[in-house]
């Protein structure tokens, strides 16, 4: 066994009803909070009221609400919320919602505590323009089971002017506390359950099969794959099944830890240009479209792990069966799509390819097979029509 490192400075509080503890936990960080959330889901589900009630019971009555987060969040949203955090002199930040809200909350922690703007901290191949030195404490409370953002150092944000989607990745971007209450995910409908669940699944698949080395992350990914295979179809079919919700929240968290150590690979790398240029494409839908084509391309590069993946999914232990296993799950959760069916224009494929090479060239080196520009374009072509 080779040497490895594992660092994860996030306190995890997991369990049904755990959201009620947010006030008790928040008192460690001060008495003035900024809640970062989306426009309506946390309000309609009652999650926001639960958080506000818990904060008030703990004596935290100065609460500012930023509810401007949208799917595929932008640097402008981060900058706007950061201005509020600075102007109001907030002590800590609560991210409440799906991965977009959690990503924005973490990014606001950095941008509001340092000079510059959100896009100064994203990771280009040559590095970020600025390096953060300070942050504000963040509590992450997910209401979906997908991104695992509550336990990792990543914030994915888009720049609609540049048509780019990049990541803030820094040790100061970890939340202080993750409160994972599976009951908060029951408000998701079947489609959103499938889309977010597949995001977690692809996190686990890519972290397990890429070239980076971390045996703890591999073990986390394997466990996550096993859980999602069993419980995601149940959660999609019966959204009120609380056992399924618990298991999906747990598996998304495990996969979020796995990518924190080993990152993702070509499926995510190729999806980011799609939703950067077409923000109405849900991240999980883009992943579902690209995953079978990329897996078909990748499985020859790490055949031992892809064979093990196929076996975990209930198929013969052969790398060539990995695609069958993946397609089977996508069919069970009704996510067999194509780029064309989502409204992507064929002429965009060349720009997608250029973006992958320009913005993610270094990350391609950990993919099981390092693709050429022609490979990337051909994968997009297949995904355009559907695998």
N, C-alpha and C positions, 0 to 999 in steps of 0.2 A: 504494500500500500504506500502510495506517495504521500508526502506531507500536504496539509491543507489548513485553511483558516475558516473560522465561523464566528461572525460577530453580528448580533441582532439585539440592539439596545431598546427593545420595545416591550413594555409591560402588557401582557395580554389578560383580559378579563372576559371569559367566555361563558355563555349560558343564557337560558331563557330568563328574561326579566332583568338581565344585567344592566340594561340601559338606565334603570332606576338609580344606579350607583354613580352616575355621571357627576352629580352635584358634590357628593362626598369626595370624589377623586379630584374634581376641578379646584377645590379649596386649596390644594397644595400649590397651585400656580398663581393664585390671586383672586380678585373679586370683580374683574371686568372682562367680559368675554365677547368675542366675535364668533358668531355661528355662520359658517359657510355652507350653503345648501342650494338645491335646485329651486325652480320656480314654483312647483306645486306638489310633487309626490310626497315629500316629508310632511307637508301640511295636511294633505288629504288622508294620509295613512294614520295620522295621529302621532307619528314619531317625534315631530317637532314639539308638540304639546308635552309629551313625556319628558323630553330634555329640559324644556323651560320650567316645568313643574319641579323636577329634581334640583335644578339650579336654584330656584327660589327657596325651596325647603332648606338648602344648604347656606342660605344667606347671600347668594350671588344674584343681585337684582339689577345690576348694570349689564345689560345684554344687548349687543348690536347685531342685527340680522342682515346678512348679505345673501339674498336669494336670487342672484343673477347667474348662477352656473348653468350652463347648457351642455348637452352631450357633445363630445369632442371639444372640450373647453379651450378658450383662446387666451393668448397672452394679455389681451385687453382686459378680460375678466379678472385675471390675476392682478394686474396693475390697479384696477379700480378698487378691488377689495383691499389691496395693500395700502392704498391711499387712505381708506377708511380706518384701517388698523393703526396707522401712524397718527392720523388726525385725532382719533378718539383715545389714543394711548392705551390700547387694550393690553391686558396682561397675558392672555392666552387665546388660542383659537380652537374651535370645535368644528371638525368636518363631519357633516351629517348627510348621508345619501349614498349614491352609487360611487363608482370609481372616479367619476369626473369631479364630484364635490370633494372627495378626499384628496385627490391630486391637487386641486386648486388650494385647499386649506394648507397643505404642506408647502406649496410654492409660495403662498402668501407669507408664511412664517419666515422664509428666507428673504423675499423681496422687501418686506416691511421692516426688516432688521438690518439691511445693508444698503449700499448705494446702488443706483441703477434701476433697471426694469427687468421684467420677467425674462425677456428674450436674451438678456445678457448672461443668463445662467444655464441656458440649454447646452447640451453636449453636441457640438459639431465634431467632426473627425479630428480636428486640430485642438479640441478642447473648448471650454466655455470662455466668453470674453472676460467675465468677472468670477472671482472665487469668494464664496461667502465666509464670514467669520463669526456671525452671530445668528441666532434664530429665536423665535418665540415658541413656547411649549404648545404642542398640538395634541388634541385628543381626537382620534378617528372612530366614528361610529358608522359602520356600513349598513345600508338597508338593502343591498343586493349581495349575491354570492358569486363573485366573478374575478375582480381585478386583484384582490389580495393587497391593495394599496395600503391597507391599515397596518401592515407589518413589514413594509419595505421602504427603500430610499428613493423610489421613483415617482416623478410627476410627469405625466405625458400631456403636453399642451401643443396647440396649433397656432400658427401665424397665418391668418387668412389673406394677408397682403402678399406674403412670400409663398403661400401655398405649401407650407412645410409643417410637418408634425414631428416634434423632437422631444427629448427627455431631459428633465433636470435630475441629475443623479449625484447625490452627495451625502456624506454621513450626517450632516446637519438637517437633512430632509426626512430623517426617520421621525415618526410621531413618538411622543413620550408614552402614550397609552393607546391601546386598541381595545375598545369595548365592543365585543361581537355578540349581539343578541339575535339569535336566529329568528325569533318571533317577528322582528322588524322586516324580514324578507317575505312574509306571507302575503303582503300586499301586491307582490309582483304577479302579473298574469303569466299564462303559459309561455307566450312568445318571449317576454323579457327574461323569464326564468331560463329558457333555452339559450338565448343569446349570451347572457352573463355566465351561465354554466359552461358553455363551450369556451369562453375566454379562459376560465380557470383550467379547463381540460388541456387547452393548447399551451398554457403556461407550463403545466406539468410535463406534457409530451416534449416540448422543445428544450426545457431545462434538462430533462433526463437524457435526451438523445444528442445534444450538441457536444462539441469537443472539449468544453471546459471541464475541469476536474474538481469535484467536491462530493465525497461519498455521503455526507449527511444530506446534502441537497438531493442527491439521487434517491435516498430512502424516503424523503418527504414527497418527492414527485411520484414514486411508485405507489405510495399509500394514497395519494390524491387521485391518481388514475383509477385505482381499484374502487374507491368510494364513488367517483363520478360515474363510472360505468354502471354501477348498481343503482345509484340513487337519483341521478339527474332525470332519467325517463319517468321515474315515479313522481318527482317534484313537478315535472311538466304536466303529467296526466292529472295529478291531484295537488294543486297549489296549496291546499290547506293541510297537507300531511306534515305535521310538525317534525316527525322523525326525519323525513326527507330534507326538510329545511335545515335541521341541525347538522346533518351530515354534509350537505352542500356548503354551508357556512364554514364548517371545519375544513373541508377539502380545499376550498378557495383560499383559506388562510395558509394551509400547507403549501399550496402551489405558489402563493405570493412569497413565502420564505424561500422556496426553491429558486425562483428567478432572481431573488435578491443576491444569491450567491453565484449562480451560473448564467444569469441573463436568459434571453430568448434567442431566437435564430431567424431563419429566412421567412417563416410564415408571418411573424410580426413585422419584420423588416419590410416585407413587400406589402403588408396591409396599410402601413402608415401613409404612404403616398396616396392610396385610394381615398381614405377618409379625410386626408388633408385637402384634396381637390374636390371631393364630394362629401361635405360634412353631414349630409343626410344619411349616409351609409353608416349603420351602427358598426362599431368596432368588431363585435362578435360575429356579425354577419359576414364582414370582410374576411375574418379568420376562417370561418366555416367554408367559404368559397375557395380560398387558397390552400387550406390544409391538405386536402387529398392530393392535389397536383404537386405540391411541394414535398409531401411525404413520399410520393411515387418517385420523385427525383432524388430525395435524400437517402432512402433506405439502403442503397448500395454502399453508402459511405460509413455507416455505423451499423452493420448488419446484425451484430450480436445484440445490441440494445433494441433495435427495431424488432428482432425476433422475440426478445423477452417482452416487449410491449404487446406484440400480437398474442403471446401466450397469456399475459395478464388479462387481455380483453376476451379470452375464451377461444382463441383460434390456435391453429397449429403453430408451433414454435419455429416460424420461418419469417425472415424479414419481408418477403414478398407478400405476406398476409397482413402486414401493417395497414395497408390502404383499405383492405376489406374490413378490417376491424374498425377503422375510423369512419368509413362510409356507413357501416351498420349503425353506429351511434348517431351520426348526423341524421340518418333516415328516421330513427326512433324518436328524435326530438324535432322533426320537421324542419331541418335546416339544410336541405339540398338545394342550393341556389347557384346563380351565375352572376358575374359582374354585369352582363347585359340585362338580366332581369331586374337589377337594382337601379338601372338608369345610367350606368357608366358608358361613356362614348368610346368607341373603338380607337379613335384617334388619340385618346389619352394614354394609351398603353406605352407609347414611346417615351412620353414625359415621365410616367411612373418609373420606367427603367432607368432613365437618367437620374431621377431623384434617389433611387436606391443606391446607385453607384457613387453619387456625389455626397450623400448625407450619411450613408451607412457602410461605406467600403470596408472600414476596419472590422466592423461586427461580422461581416461575411466570413471572416477567417475562422470563427468558431462553429460555423455551420458544418454539418456532417460532410457535405461536398461543397467546396468553394465554387460558386457558379460563375460562368462567364457572362458578359453582357447579353450574348445571344440566348443563353440558358434562361436568364431572367425574363427576357421578352417572350420567349416561347411559353414559359410558365404562365405569364399574364394572358397570352393568347388562349391557352387551354382553359384558364379560369374564366375568361370572358364568355365562352360558350357553355361552361359547366363541365365538371369531370364526368 
